[in-house]
Each structure stands twice: as C-alpha cells, then as structure tokens.
Amino acid sequence: GTPEAGWALHPSAFGKGYATEAMQAVLKDHAERLGGGRVVCMINPDHQASIRVAEKIGFRPWTTGAYRGATVNLYERD
C-alpha cells in the first residue's frame, strides 16, 4: 500500500541531473494530487549515483531487503 519511486535513464543521460529533476516533479505531483505521504524506493547498494539522487530528493535509508536474490537498500521519505 506504499507508493514506490523508481528511475532509470539511458547511459547518455547519466550525470546531468535529469533523474533528480524528474523525480522532484513526480514527488511534487504526488503531493499535490494525493496529499503526499510516505514513498519508498529500492536501490542496489553498489549504485552510488542512484543513492545520491535518492538522498537529494529527500529519501533516507530505512532497511535492507532482498530482490531477485540480491541484497538491496530500501529508502523512505515522508
């Protein structure tokens, strides 16, 4: 019952701020249309760029889990 955020970009778009900008717009829309609230995301612990994006847009580490046999970091924001 908790919305999950996610982003994926073509390598040619890496490092240009597109993921941060797009997710800021998505989360703003979520707040305006649905009143905001908790959102979670799942990130491979080796994917430092996605971790930086998550932290820039207000996600904080929550716990770890498993996805398709791999360990993932779970983040949340309110």
N, C-alpha and C positions, 0 to 999 in steps of 0.2 A: 503493500500500500504506500510505499515511499517512492517519489519520483527519483529516477536515476539519470544523471547527466553523463554525456559522453561526447567525445570529439575525435575526429580522425581527419588528417589532412594529407594531401599528396606531398611527397618529399620536397617538391619545388616551392611549397608554401611554408616550409619549416622556418622558424626563427624570425618571422615577420610580424608577429603579434596577431595574426588572424584568429587563432583559436581563442585567445583571451578576449578579443573584441567580439567575436561571435557569441561566446558563452556569456559575456556580460549582457548582450542583447537578449539572449534566451532567458537568463535569470530575471532580467527586468520584466520581460513579458510574463513570466511565471508569477512574479509578484503582483503585477497589475491585473492579470486575468483570474488568477487562482488564489490571490491573497498571500502568496509566498509560502513559507514554511520550510520544513526540513527537506533537503535534497542530498542524495548520496552519489558517490562515484567510485569506481574501481580502477586501480592503476597498477600495472606491473611495477614492482619495486625498482627495476633497472631502468625505467623510462623517466629519467630526470626532467626532461622537457615538459612532460605532462604533469609531473608533480609540481613544477614551477607554475604552470598555468593554473592548476587547481588552487594552489596557495594564493596566487594573485587575485583570484576571484572569490576568495573567502572560505575555501574548503580547508578543514583541519583534519589531521589524522584521527581516525576513530578506532579501527581494529584491523586485523588481518583476516584473510579467508583463503579459500581455495576456489579456483575456477579452471575447469578442464584439466585438473591435476597439477596446476601451478599455483604457487602462493601469490596472492595479490594483496595490495594495501587498499583498505577501504577508508574513504574520506567522507566527511559530512559538513553541512553548513545549514544554518537556520535562516 
